[in-house]
Amino acid sequence: MPELAAPLIAWYRENARDLPWRRPLFLAAYGAWGVLVSEFMLQQTPVTRVIPHLEAWLDRWPTPAALAADPPAEAVRQWANLGYPRRALWLHRAAVQIRDEHRGIVPRDVGTLRSLPGIGDYTARAVAVFAYGDRHPVVDTNTRRVLARAVAGRSQPGPPSRRDLDAMSAQLPAADAESAIVNAAAMELGAVVCTARTPLCGACPISDRCAWRAAGFPDTGDARRRQARYDGSDRQARGAVLKALRDAAPAAVAHHAVIPDWPDAGQRDRAIDSLIADGLAEASDGMLRLPG
C-alpha cells in the first residue's frame, strides 16, 4: 500500500466530518445526482454555506428530470446568495442534458461527465469516485496542499497541473473502496488539519512521513492567486443586480429601476451587460428579467 494511504484511511474513519453527501442515506436517496449538485455548490464556497442550500435544492429537485422540467430562472432564484450564479445555469443545463441524452441518469464515465455543461475534470472525477466508487485521483485545493507538503516538501502548492493527478495516483491503493477513502481523506486533511495558514501538525496522521516537516518547515513561497476584494467590485454589482431580479421574479424590472441608487452607474450597467452575456438575465423593451 502507498506510504500515506494507511494512516490517512485510519484517520479519516475516526475523524471525518459528518457531511450530508457522505451519509449512506443521502446516497440512497439522491445517488450520483446528489453528489453532482454538492460538487457544483462546493466550488469556491465554504461547506457551512453549502449545506442548507443543498438540502433545499434536493428537496425541490431530487432528480435531474425534476430540475430540467422547470425554467432556468427557477434555478437562479433557488441559488439565492450562494455566489457564482453561473453555476446554477450550468447545473440546469446539465440536468436537461442528463434527462435528454442519458435517460435521466448521471453518467459514470469521466469523459462523458466532462461533456456536460459546467463540469470540468475535478467534478467529473469526484462524481465517478464518490458516487460510483470508481478508482481515479481526485485533486482539489486542499489535496494539492497536502501533497505539496507531505510529498514535495513545499509550504504551498504551485499552479495546478497534470502532475497533481500523477502525485495523487501514486498514493491510491489498488482497491476501489480504499482508493475513494484516500481521496476523501486527503481533502479532509487539507480542510481541517493541513490548512493554508495555520497547519495543525501535532494532529496530523502523516506528520512522521511529511517531507515539509522533515525539512524544518521551509517557506518555499506562495504562488496562489489572490482573490480580488469583493466590496466595491464588479462582482458585488452583479450580485446586487441579480438579487433585484430574483426578488422581482417572475416579473420583469425596468432597466432604470434596477439598483437605481448604486453609486457607480457605469459599473451597474457593466454588471447588467455581463449578466445578459452570461445568460443570467434577459433584456427586452427596456425591461430585465431572469432567464426564461
C-alpha positions as CSV (number, residue, x, y, z in Angstrom):
1,M,0.0,0.0,0.0
2,P,1.3,3.5,-0.8
3,E,3.1,5.3,2.1
4,L,0.4,7.8,3.0
5,A,-2.7,5.6,2.4
6,A,-2.9,3.5,5.6
7,P,-2.6,6.4,8.1
8,L,-5.0,8.5,6.0
9,I,-7.6,5.8,5.9
10,A,-7.3,5.2,9.7
11,W,-7.5,8.9,10.5
12,Y,-10.5,9.5,8.2
13,R,-12.5,6.7,9.6
14,E,-12.2,8.2,13.1
15,N,-12.3,11.9,12.3
16,A,-14.2,12.6,9.1
17,R,-16.8,15.3,9.5
18,D,-20.4,14.2,9.2
19,L,-21.4,15.9,5.9
20,P,-24.7,15.2,4.1
21,W,-23.1,13.8,0.9
22,R,-21.1,11.3,2.9
23,R,-24.1,9.7,4.5
24,P,-25.4,6.4,3.1
25,L,-29.0,7.6,3.4
26,F,-28.1,10.7,1.2
27,L,-26.6,8.5,-1.5
28,A,-29.5,6.1,-1.3
29,A,-32.0,9.0,-1.7
30,Y,-30.2,11.1,-4.4
31,G,-27.4,8.9,-5.8
32,A,-25.0,10.5,-8.2
33,W,-27.3,13.5,-8.7
34,G,-26.9,14.5,-5.1
35,V,-23.1,14.2,-5.3
36,L,-23.1,16.2,-8.6
37,V,-25.2,19.0,-7.0
38,S,-23.0,19.1,-3.9
39,E,-19.8,19.4,-6.1
40,F,-21.3,22.2,-8.1
41,M,-22.2,24.1,-4.9
42,L,-18.8,23.4,-3.2
43,Q,-16.8,25.1,-5.9
44,Q,-15.2,28.1,-4.2
45,T,-17.9,28.1,-1.4
46,P,-17.5,27.0,2.2
47,V,-19.1,23.8,3.4
48,T,-21.2,25.6,6.1
49,R,-22.8,27.8,3.4
50,V,-23.5,24.9,1.1
51,I,-25.3,22.5,3.4
52,P,-28.7,24.4,3.8
53,H,-28.7,25.3,0.1
54,L,-28.0,21.7,-0.9
55,E,-30.8,20.4,1.3
56,A,-33.3,22.9,-0.1
57,W,-32.3,22.2,-3.7
58,L,-32.6,18.5,-3.4
59,D,-35.9,18.7,-1.6
60,R,-37.2,20.7,-4.5
61,W,-35.4,18.8,-7.3
62,P,-34.5,15.3,-6.2
63,T,-33.6,14.2,-9.7
64,P,-32.1,15.8,-12.9
65,A,-35.5,15.4,-14.6
66,A,-37.2,17.4,-11.9
67,L,-34.9,20.3,-12.3
68,A,-34.9,20.1,-16.1
69,A,-38.7,20.4,-16.0
70,D,-38.5,23.9,-14.5
71,P,-37.2,27.0,-16.3
72,P,-33.6,28.2,-15.8
73,A,-35.0,31.2,-13.9
74,E,-36.1,29.0,-11.1
75,A,-32.6,27.5,-10.7
76,V,-31.1,31.0,-10.5
77,R,-33.7,32.0,-7.9
78,Q,-33.1,28.9,-5.8
79,W,-29.4,29.5,-5.9
80,A,-30.1,32.7,-3.9
81,N,-26.9,34.2,-2.4
82,L,-24.7,31.1,-2.8
83,G,-22.4,33.0,-5.2
84,Y,-21.0,32.4,-8.7
85,P,-24.6,32.1,-10.0
86,R,-23.5,30.8,-13.4
87,R,-23.2,27.5,-11.6
88,A,-27.0,27.4,-11.3
89,L,-27.4,27.8,-15.1
90,W,-24.8,25.2,-15.8
91,L,-26.4,22.8,-13.4
92,H,-29.8,23.4,-15.1
93,R,-28.3,22.8,-18.5
94,A,-26.5,19.7,-17.2
95,A,-29.9,18.4,-15.9
96,V,-31.5,18.9,-19.2
97,Q,-28.7,17.0,-21.0
98,I,-28.8,14.2,-18.5
99,R,-32.6,13.9,-19.0
100,D,-32.5,14.1,-22.8
101,E,-29.3,12.2,-23.6
102,H,-28.7,9.8,-20.6
103,R,-32.3,8.7,-19.7
104,G,-32.2,10.8,-16.5
105,I,-29.2,9.0,-15.1
106,V,-26.0,10.9,-14.2
107,P,-23.2,9.3,-16.3
108,R,-20.5,7.3,-14.7
109,D,-17.7,7.7,-17.3
110,V,-15.4,10.6,-16.6
111,G,-15.2,11.6,-20.2
112,T,-19.0,11.6,-20.6
113,L,-19.3,13.6,-17.4
114,R,-16.9,16.2,-18.7
115,S,-19.2,16.7,-21.8
116,L,-21.9,18.0,-19.5
117,P,-22.2,21.8,-19.1
118,G,-20.2,23.3,-16.3
119,I,-18.4,20.0,-15.4
120,G,-14.6,20.1,-15.5
121,D,-12.1,17.4,-14.8
122,Y,-12.3,17.7,-11.0
123,T,-16.1,17.5,-10.8
124,A,-16.2,14.6,-13.3
125,R,-13.7,12.6,-11.3
126,A,-15.4,13.5,-8.0
127,V,-18.7,12.1,-9.2
128,A,-17.1,9.0,-10.6
129,V,-15.3,8.3,-7.3
130,F,-17.7,9.5,-4.6
131,A,-21.0,8.5,-6.2
132,Y,-19.9,5.4,-8.2
133,G,-16.9,4.2,-6.2
134,D,-14.5,4.1,-9.2
135,R,-10.8,4.4,-8.9
136,H,-9.5,7.8,-10.1
137,P,-7.3,10.5,-8.5
138,V,-9.4,13.5,-7.3
139,V,-7.5,16.6,-6.6
140,D,-8.9,19.9,-5.1
141,T,-7.1,22.8,-3.5
142,N,-6.9,21.0,-0.1
143,T,-5.4,17.9,-1.6
144,R,-2.9,19.8,-3.6
145,R,-1.7,21.4,-0.4
146,V,-1.3,18.1,1.4
147,L,0.6,16.6,-1.5
148,A,2.8,19.7,-1.8
149,R,3.8,19.5,1.9
150,A,3.9,15.7,2.6
151,V,5.4,14.6,-0.7
152,A,7.2,17.6,-2.3
153,G,8.3,19.4,0.9
154,R,6.8,22.7,-0.1
155,S,4.9,25.1,2.1
156,Q,2.3,25.8,-0.6
157,P,1.4,24.1,-3.9
158,G,2.3,25.6,-7.2
159,P,-0.1,26.3,-10.0
160,P,-2.4,23.3,-10.8
161,S,-1.0,20.9,-13.3
162,R,-1.3,17.3,-14.5
163,R,1.5,16.5,-12.1
164,D,-1.1,16.8,-9.2
165,L,-3.1,13.9,-10.6
166,D,0.0,11.8,-11.0
167,A,1.1,12.6,-7.4
168,M,-2.3,11.6,-6.1
169,S,-2.4,8.5,-8.2
170,A,0.8,7.4,-6.6
171,Q,-1.0,7.5,-3.2
172,L,-4.0,5.5,-4.1
173,P,-4.4,1.8,-3.1
174,A,-5.3,-0.7,-5.7
175,A,-8.8,-1.4,-4.2
176,D,-11.5,0.9,-5.4
177,A,-13.1,1.4,-2.0
178,E,-9.8,2.2,-0.2
179,S,-8.9,4.5,-3.1
180,A,-12.1,6.5,-2.6
181,I,-11.3,6.9,1.1
182,V,-7.8,8.1,0.5
183,N,-9.1,10.7,-2.0
184,A,-11.7,11.9,0.6
185,A,-9.1,11.7,3.4
186,A,-6.6,13.9,1.6
187,M,-9.2,16.6,1.0
188,E,-10.4,16.4,4.6
189,L,-6.9,16.6,6.0
190,G,-6.2,19.7,4.0
191,A,-9.5,21.3,5.0
192,V,-9.3,20.8,8.8
193,V,-5.6,20.0,9.7
194,C,-3.1,20.9,6.9
195,T,-4.7,24.3,6.4
196,A,-3.1,27.1,4.4
197,R,-2.1,29.5,7.1
198,T,-2.0,27.6,10.4
199,P,-1.5,23.8,9.9
200,L,-2.1,21.7,13.0
201,C,0.9,19.5,12.5
202,G,0.5,18.0,16.0
203,A,-2.8,16.5,15.0
204,C,-1.7,15.3,11.5
205,P,-1.7,11.5,11.0
206,I,1.1,11.7,8.4
207,S,3.4,14.1,10.2
208,D,6.0,11.4,10.6
209,R,6.1,11.0,6.8
210,C,5.8,14.7,5.9
211,A,8.7,15.9,3.7
212,W,8.0,19.6,4.7
213,R,8.2,18.8,8.4
214,A,11.3,16.7,7.9
215,A,12.9,19.7,6.1
216,G,12.1,22.1,9.0
217,F,9.0,23.7,7.5
218,P,10.8,25.9,5.0
219,D,9.0,28.8,3.4
220,T,9.2,27.9,-0.3
221,G,6.9,30.8,-1.5
222,D,3.3,31.1,-2.3
223,A,2.1,31.3,-5.9
224,R,-1.6,31.1,-5.0
225,R,-3.7,33.6,-6.9
226,R,-5.3,36.2,-4.5
227,Q,-8.9,36.8,-5.0
228,A,-9.8,40.5,-5.5
229,R,-11.7,42.2,-2.8
230,Y,-15.5,42.0,-3.0
231,D,-16.6,45.3,-1.6
232,G,-17.0,47.8,-4.5
233,S,-16.2,45.2,-7.1
234,D,-18.0,44.4,-10.3
235,R,-18.9,41.0,-8.6
236,Q,-20.7,42.9,-5.9
237,A,-22.6,44.9,-8.5
238,R,-23.5,41.8,-10.4
239,G,-24.8,40.2,-7.2
240,A,-26.9,43.3,-6.4
241,V,-28.5,43.3,-9.9
242,L,-29.2,39.6,-9.7
243,K,-30.8,39.9,-6.3
244,A,-33.1,42.6,-7.6
245,L,-34.1,40.4,-10.5
246,R,-34.7,37.4,-8.2
247,D,-36.8,39.5,-5.8
248,A,-38.9,40.7,-8.6
249,A,-39.3,37.3,-10.4
250,P,-41.3,36.2,-12.3
251,A,-42.0,39.9,-13.1
252,A,-39.5,42.0,-15.1
253,V,-37.9,45.2,-13.9
254,A,-37.4,48.3,-15.8
255,H,-33.7,48.8,-16.7
256,H,-33.6,52.2,-14.9
257,A,-35.2,50.7,-11.8
258,V,-32.5,48.0,-11.2
259,I,-30.5,49.1,-8.2
260,P,-31.0,52.8,-9.1
261,D,-29.1,54.0,-6.1
262,W,-25.9,52.1,-7.0
263,P,-23.0,54.7,-6.5
264,D,-21.3,53.9,-9.8
265,A,-23.8,53.9,-12.7
266,G,-21.2,52.7,-15.2
267,Q,-20.4,49.8,-13.0
268,R,-24.1,49.0,-12.6
269,D,-24.5,49.0,-16.4
270,R,-21.5,46.8,-16.9
271,A,-22.9,44.4,-14.4
272,I,-26.2,44.2,-16.3
273,D,-24.5,43.7,-19.6
274,S,-22.3,40.9,-18.2
275,L,-25.3,39.1,-16.7
276,I,-27.1,39.3,-20.1
277,A,-23.9,38.0,-21.8
278,D,-23.7,35.1,-19.3
279,G,-27.4,34.2,-19.8
280,L,-28.3,35.1,-16.3
281,A,-30.6,37.9,-17.3
282,E,-32.7,38.7,-20.4
283,A,-33.5,42.2,-21.8
284,S,-36.5,43.2,-23.8
285,D,-38.1,46.6,-24.5
286,G,-36.2,48.2,-21.7
287,M,-37.1,45.5,-19.2
288,L,-34.9,43.0,-17.4
289,R,-35.8,39.6,-16.0
290,L,-34.3,36.2,-15.1
291,P,-33.8,33.8,-18.0
292,G,-37.0,32.0,-19.1
